[in-house]
């Protein structure tokens, strides 16, 4: 398929109605990135995105999972979200009021907070995101305090 047709398919999933300025900036950024892709790159990414595959839940039963979701419109259907919740019933859920298709761009502070909360359970283990020797005990206490305050506010 020609590149312009592939781009039209992708752009059809972007919000076309009124959105807040941060979401508009995220959409503009992604449109710019889309324009930089050639036909073969775009076709391969769409092929990967449309493949019917998933991580088999029984294979990650003992691994902590956090599912991040937005309450506003996104390209992921409600049915797909519900199916994911059924497949991973023990997963933590991180909900954002808004964020559209790109919450990691337009709601980055909230997304980063949820990622930090998820990764906190691995601190001090071999799965930690950072080498413990690189963090002072004082800094660790400050960060734990910040996460506790943020969790209480939610």
Secondary structure as GFF3:
##gff-version 3
##sequence-region A 1 154
A	DSSP	alpha_helix	3	11	.	.	.	ID=ss1
A	DSSP	alpha_helix	21	35	.	.	.	ID=ss2
A	DSSP	alpha_helix	39	50	.	.	.	ID=ss3
A	DSSP	three_ten_helix	57	60	.	.	.	ID=ss4
A	DSSP	beta_strand	66	70	.	.	.	ID=ss5
A	DSSP	alpha_helix	78	87	.	.	.	ID=ss6
A	DSSP	beta_strand	92	96	.	.	.	ID=ss7
A	DSSP	alpha_helix	103	106	.	.	.	ID=ss8
A	DSSP	alpha_helix	108	120	.	.	.	ID=ss9
A	DSSP	three_ten_helix	132	134	.	.	.	ID=ss10
A	DSSP	alpha_helix	137	153	.	.	.	ID=ss11
###
